[in-house]
């Protein structure tokens, strides 16, 4: 599952990079994906929307078993 998540994050990464940010996979446990938003994305007021409406939605669509995405600092 971790490899599938990394592959999906690679497809998301260019959009984040375009805004000066990035995402790092920290851990996966029981369908809960922990990521770290970095660069401009880490301090952006819209980071919650990026995380839930962007990253989480896409991961749930593309990777079976993903239940939730959480941000870690």
CNS distance restraints for C-alpha pairs under 8 A (distance, minus, plus):
assign (resid   1 and name CA) (resid   5 and name CA) 6.25 0.50 0.50
assign (resid   1 and name CA) (resid  63 and name CA) 7.39 0.50 0.50
assign (resid   2 and name CA) (resid   6 and name CA) 6.20 0.50 0.50
assign (resid   2 and name CA) (resid  28 and name CA) 6.86 0.50 0.50
assign (resid   3 and name CA) (resid   7 and name CA) 6.21 0.50 0.50
assign (resid   4 and name CA) (resid   8 and name CA) 6.33 0.50 0.50
assign (resid   4 and name CA) (resid  63 and name CA) 6.52 0.50 0.50
assign (resid   5 and name CA) (resid   9 and name CA) 6.12 0.50 0.50
assign (resid   5 and name CA) (resid  59 and name CA) 6.88 0.50 0.50
assign (resid   5 and name CA) (resid  63 and name CA) 6.72 0.50 0.50
assign (resid   6 and name CA) (resid  10 and name CA) 6.23 0.50 0.50
assign (resid   6 and name CA) (resid  25 and name CA) 7.10 0.50 0.50
assign (resid   7 and name CA) (resid  11 and name CA) 6.82 0.50 0.50
assign (resid   8 and name CA) (resid  12 and name CA) 6.58 0.50 0.50
assign (resid   8 and name CA) (resid  58 and name CA) 7.91 0.50 0.50
assign (resid   8 and name CA) (resid  59 and name CA) 6.81 0.50 0.50
assign (resid   8 and name CA) (resid  62 and name CA) 7.33 0.50 0.50
assign (resid   9 and name CA) (resid  13 and name CA) 5.90 0.50 0.50
assign (resid   9 and name CA) (resid  23 and name CA) 7.49 0.50 0.50
assign (resid   9 and name CA) (resid  55 and name CA) 7.85 0.50 0.50
assign (resid  10 and name CA) (resid  14 and name CA) 7.53 0.50 0.50
assign (resid  12 and name CA) (resid  16 and name CA) 6.84 0.50 0.50
assign (resid  12 and name CA) (resid  55 and name CA) 7.47 0.50 0.50
assign (resid  13 and name CA) (resid  17 and name CA) 5.99 0.50 0.50
assign (resid  13 and name CA) (resid  22 and name CA) 6.13 0.50 0.50
assign (resid  13 and name CA) (resid  23 and name CA) 6.79 0.50 0.50
assign (resid  14 and name CA) (resid  18 and name CA) 6.09 0.50 0.50
assign (resid  15 and name CA) (resid  19 and name CA) 6.88 0.50 0.50
assign (resid  16 and name CA) (resid  20 and name CA) 6.50 0.50 0.50
assign (resid  16 and name CA) (resid  21 and name CA) 4.94 0.50 0.50
assign (resid  16 and name CA) (resid  22 and name CA) 5.33 0.50 0.50
assign (resid  16 and name CA) (resid  23 and name CA) 7.59 0.50 0.50
assign (resid  16 and name CA) (resid  41 and name CA) 7.35 0.50 0.50
assign (resid  17 and name CA) (resid  21 and name CA) 4.89 0.50 0.50
assign (resid  17 and name CA) (resid  22 and name CA) 5.65 0.50 0.50
assign (resid  19 and name CA) (resid  40 and name CA) 6.97 0.50 0.50
assign (resid  19 and name CA) (resid  41 and name CA) 7.78 0.50 0.50
assign (resid  20 and name CA) (resid  39 and name CA) 6.06 0.50 0.50
assign (resid  20 and name CA) (resid  40 and name CA) 5.18 0.50 0.50
assign (resid  20 and name CA) (resid  41 and name CA) 7.19 0.50 0.50
assign (resid  21 and name CA) (resid  37 and name CA) 7.22 0.50 0.50
assign (resid  21 and name CA) (resid  38 and name CA) 5.53 0.50 0.50
assign (resid  21 and name CA) (resid  39 and name CA) 4.36 0.50 0.50
assign (resid  21 and name CA) (resid  40 and name CA) 4.62 0.50 0.50
assign (resid  21 and name CA) (resid  41 and name CA) 4.70 0.50 0.50
assign (resid  21 and name CA) (resid  42 and name CA) 7.30 0.50 0.50
assign (resid  22 and name CA) (resid  37 and name CA) 5.92 0.50 0.50
assign (resid  22 and name CA) (resid  38 and name CA) 5.05 0.50 0.50
assign (resid  22 and name CA) (resid  39 and name CA) 6.20 0.50 0.50
assign (resid  22 and name CA) (resid  40 and name CA) 7.88 0.50 0.50
assign (resid  22 and name CA) (resid  41 and name CA) 6.66 0.50 0.50
assign (resid  23 and name CA) (resid  35 and name CA) 6.59 0.50 0.50
assign (resid  23 and name CA) (resid  36 and name CA) 5.67 0.50 0.50
assign (resid  23 and name CA) (resid  37 and name CA) 4.63 0.50 0.50
assign (resid  23 and name CA) (resid  38 and name CA) 5.89 0.50 0.50
assign (resid  24 and name CA) (resid  35 and name CA) 5.46 0.50 0.50
assign (resid  24 and name CA) (resid  36 and name CA) 5.09 0.50 0.50
assign (resid  24 and name CA) (resid  37 and name CA) 6.53 0.50 0.50
assign (resid  24 and name CA) (resid  38 and name CA) 7.54 0.50 0.50
assign (resid  25 and name CA) (resid  33 and name CA) 7.61 0.50 0.50
assign (resid  25 and name CA) (resid  34 and name CA) 6.34 0.50 0.50
assign (resid  25 and name CA) (resid  35 and name CA) 4.60 0.50 0.50
assign (resid  25 and name CA) (resid  36 and name CA) 6.57 0.50 0.50
assign (resid  26 and name CA) (resid  33 and name CA) 7.76 0.50 0.50
assign (resid  26 and name CA) (resid  34 and name CA) 5.34 0.50 0.50
assign (resid  26 and name CA) (resid  35 and name CA) 5.12 0.50 0.50
assign (resid  26 and name CA) (resid  36 and name CA) 6.65 0.50 0.50
assign (resid  26 and name CA) (resid  72 and name CA) 7.96 0.50 0.50
assign (resid  27 and name CA) (resid  33 and name CA) 6.02 0.50 0.50
assign (resid  27 and name CA) (resid  34 and name CA) 5.06 0.50 0.50
assign (resid  27 and name CA) (resid  35 and name CA) 7.09 0.50 0.50
assign (resid  28 and name CA) (resid  32 and name CA) 5.64 0.50 0.50
assign (resid  28 and name CA) (resid  33 and name CA) 4.56 0.50 0.50
assign (resid  28 and name CA) (resid  34 and name CA) 6.13 0.50 0.50
assign (resid  29 and name CA) (resid  33 and name CA) 6.71 0.50 0.50
assign (resid  31 and name CA) (resid  65 and name CA) 5.44 0.50 0.50
assign (resid  31 and name CA) (resid  66 and name CA) 4.43 0.50 0.50
assign (resid  31 and name CA) (resid  67 and name CA) 4.99 0.50 0.50
assign (resid  31 and name CA) (resid  68 and name CA) 6.69 0.50 0.50
assign (resid  32 and name CA) (resid  66 and name CA) 6.24 0.50 0.50
assign (resid  32 and name CA) (resid  67 and name CA) 5.69 0.50 0.50
assign (resid  32 and name CA) (resid  68 and name CA) 4.89 0.50 0.50
assign (resid  32 and name CA) (resid  69 and name CA) 5.76 0.50 0.50
assign (resid  32 and name CA) (resid  70 and name CA) 7.19 0.50 0.50
assign (resid  33 and name CA) (resid  66 and name CA) 7.09 0.50 0.50
assign (resid  33 and name CA) (resid  67 and name CA) 7.92 0.50 0.50
assign (resid  33 and name CA) (resid  68 and name CA) 6.19 0.50 0.50
assign (resid  33 and name CA) (resid  69 and name CA) 4.64 0.50 0.50
assign (resid  33 and name CA) (resid  70 and name CA) 6.13 0.50 0.50
assign (resid  34 and name CA) (resid  69 and name CA) 5.86 0.50 0.50
assign (resid  34 and name CA) (resid  70 and name CA) 4.88 0.50 0.50
assign (resid  34 and name CA) (resid  71 and name CA) 5.76 0.50 0.50
assign (resid  34 and name CA) (resid  72 and name CA) 6.31 0.50 0.50
assign (resid  35 and name CA) (resid  69 and name CA) 7.17 0.50 0.50
assign (resid  35 and name CA) (resid  70 and name CA) 6.27 0.50 0.50
assign (resid  35 and name CA) (resid  71 and name CA) 5.13 0.50 0.50
assign (resid  35 and name CA) (resid  72 and name CA) 5.98 0.50 0.50
assign (resid  36 and name CA) (resid  42 and name CA) 7.63 0.50 0.50
assign (resid  36 and name CA) (resid  71 and name CA) 5.60 0.50 0.50
assign (resid  36 and name CA) (resid  72 and name CA) 5.29 0.50 0.50
assign (resid  36 and name CA) (resid  73 and name CA) 6.12 0.50 0.50
assign (resid  37 and name CA) (resid  41 and name CA) 5.55 0.50 0.50
assign (resid  37 and name CA) (resid  42 and name CA) 4.70 0.50 0.50
assign (resid  37 and name CA) (resid  47 and name CA) 7.88 0.50 0.50
assign (resid  37 and name CA) (resid  71 and name CA) 7.08 0.50 0.50
assign (resid  37 and name CA) (resid  72 and name CA) 7.96 0.50 0.50
assign (resid  37 and name CA) (resid  73 and name CA) 7.94 0.50 0.50
assign (resid  38 and name CA) (resid  42 and name CA) 4.56 0.50 0.50
assign (resid  38 and name CA) (resid  43 and name CA) 7.96 0.50 0.50
assign (resid  39 and name CA) (resid  43 and name CA) 7.42 0.50 0.50
assign (resid  40 and name CA) (resid  44 and name CA) 6.01 0.50 0.50
assign (resid  41 and name CA) (resid  47 and name CA) 5.87 0.50 0.50
assign (resid  42 and name CA) (resid  47 and name CA) 6.78 0.50 0.50
assign (resid  43 and name CA) (resid  47 and name CA) 7.29 0.50 0.50
assign (resid  46 and name CA) (resid  50 and name CA) 6.33 0.50 0.50
assign (resid  47 and name CA) (resid  51 and name CA) 6.00 0.50 0.50
assign (resid  48 and name CA) (resid  52 and name CA) 6.04 0.50 0.50
assign (resid  49 and name CA) (resid  53 and name CA) 5.24 0.50 0.50
assign (resid  49 and name CA) (resid  54 and name CA) 6.83 0.50 0.50
assign (resid  50 and name CA) (resid  54 and name CA) 4.88 0.50 0.50
assign (resid  50 and name CA) (resid  55 and name CA) 6.37 0.50 0.50
assign (resid  51 and name CA) (resid  55 and name CA) 5.02 0.50 0.50
assign (resid  51 and name CA) (resid  56 and name CA) 5.99 0.50 0.50
assign (resid  51 and name CA) (resid  69 and name CA) 7.28 0.50 0.50
assign (resid  51 and name CA) (resid  70 and name CA) 7.74 0.50 0.50
assign (resid  51 and name CA) (resid  71 and name CA) 7.46 0.50 0.50
assign (resid  52 and name CA) (resid  56 and name CA) 4.92 0.50 0.50
assign (resid  52 and name CA) (resid  57 and name CA) 6.47 0.50 0.50
assign (resid  52 and name CA) (resid  69 and name CA) 7.13 0.50 0.50
assign (resid  53 and name CA) (resid  57 and name CA) 5.57 0.50 0.50
assign (resid  54 and name CA) (resid  58 and name CA) 6.17 0.50 0.50
assign (resid  55 and name CA) (resid  59 and name CA) 6.08 0.50 0.50
assign (resid  55 and name CA) (resid  69 and name CA) 7.63 0.50 0.50
assign (resid  56 and name CA) (resid  60 and name CA) 6.07 0.50 0.50
assign (resid  56 and name CA) (resid  68 and name CA) 6.46 0.50 0.50
assign (resid  56 and name CA) (resid  69 and name CA) 5.33 0.50 0.50
assign (resid  57 and name CA) (resid  61 and name CA) 6.30 0.50 0.50
assign (resid  58 and name CA) (resid  62 and name CA) 6.12 0.50 0.50
assign (resid  59 and name CA) (resid  63 and name CA) 5.52 0.50 0.50
assign (resid  59 and name CA) (resid  66 and name CA) 6.69 0.50 0.50
assign (resid  60 and name CA) (resid  64 and name CA) 6.69 0.50 0.50
assign (resid  60 and name CA) (resid  65 and name CA) 7.50 0.50 0.50
assign (resid  60 and name CA) (resid  66 and name CA) 5.30 0.50 0.50
assign (resid  60 and name CA) (resid  67 and name CA) 6.73 0.50 0.50
assign (resid  60 and name CA) (resid  68 and name CA) 7.75 0.50 0.50
